[in-house]
Amino acid sequence: MKKNMGNIDRIIRVMIAIIISVLFFTGIISGTLGIILLVLGGVFLLTSVISFCPLYAPFGINTCPKDK
């Protein structure tokens, strides 16, 4: 897999995943919506770690800086 996520994109996704996790585990969001958001946060965290977003590929989006 070729990287298609830049550092800013990765940091934003990790921050969103952390916020969702905190909201879920403190009980602010719960139920089905909470579980769905928690899974979404996990996906954000996973894509940030591997620097590849499968949804970016079909649309040709690439936030990774170009090598000189």
C-alpha positions as CSV (number, residue, x, y, z in Angstrom):
1,M,0.0,0.0,0.0
2,K,1.3,3.4,-0.9
3,K,0.9,6.1,1.8
4,N,-1.8,8.6,1.0
5,M,-2.1,10.5,4.3
6,G,0.0,13.4,5.5
7,N,0.9,14.1,9.1
8,I,-1.8,16.8,9.7
9,D,-4.4,14.3,8.4
10,R,-3.1,11.6,10.7
11,I,-3.0,13.9,13.8
12,I,-6.6,15.0,13.2
13,R,-7.8,11.4,12.9
14,V,-6.0,10.4,16.1
15,M,-7.5,13.4,18.0
16,I,-11.0,12.5,16.8
17,A,-10.5,8.9,17.9
18,I,-9.3,10.0,21.3
19,I,-12.3,12.4,21.7
20,I,-14.8,9.7,20.7
21,S,-13.2,7.2,23.1
22,V,-13.3,9.6,26.0
23,L,-16.9,10.5,25.3
24,F,-17.9,6.8,25.1
25,F,-16.0,5.7,28.2
26,T,-17.3,8.6,30.3
27,G,-20.9,7.7,29.3
28,I,-21.6,10.9,27.4
29,I,-22.4,8.9,24.3
30,S,-23.8,5.4,24.7
31,G,-26.0,2.8,23.0
32,T,-25.9,2.0,19.4
33,L,-24.6,5.4,18.4
34,G,-21.8,5.1,20.9
35,I,-20.7,1.7,19.6
36,I,-20.9,2.9,15.9
37,L,-18.8,6.0,16.8
38,L,-16.3,3.9,18.8
39,V,-15.8,1.6,15.8
40,L,-15.4,4.7,13.6
41,G,-12.8,6.0,16.0
42,G,-11.0,2.6,15.8
43,V,-10.9,2.8,12.0
44,F,-9.6,6.4,12.2
45,L,-6.8,5.2,14.6
46,L,-5.9,2.2,12.3
47,T,-5.8,4.3,9.2
48,S,-3.6,6.8,11.0
49,V,-1.1,4.2,12.1
50,I,-0.7,2.7,8.6
51,S,-0.9,6.1,6.8
52,F,-3.4,4.7,4.2
53,C,-7.0,5.6,3.8
54,P,-8.9,3.2,1.5
55,L,-11.6,5.8,0.8
56,Y,-8.9,8.2,-0.6
57,A,-7.7,5.7,-3.2
58,P,-10.7,5.6,-5.5
59,F,-11.0,9.4,-5.5
60,G,-7.3,10.0,-6.0
61,I,-6.9,12.0,-2.8
62,N,-3.4,12.2,-1.5
63,T,-2.5,14.4,1.5
64,C,1.0,13.0,1.8
65,P,3.7,15.5,0.8
66,K,5.5,14.9,-2.4
67,D,9.2,13.8,-2.3
68,K,11.6,16.2,-3.8
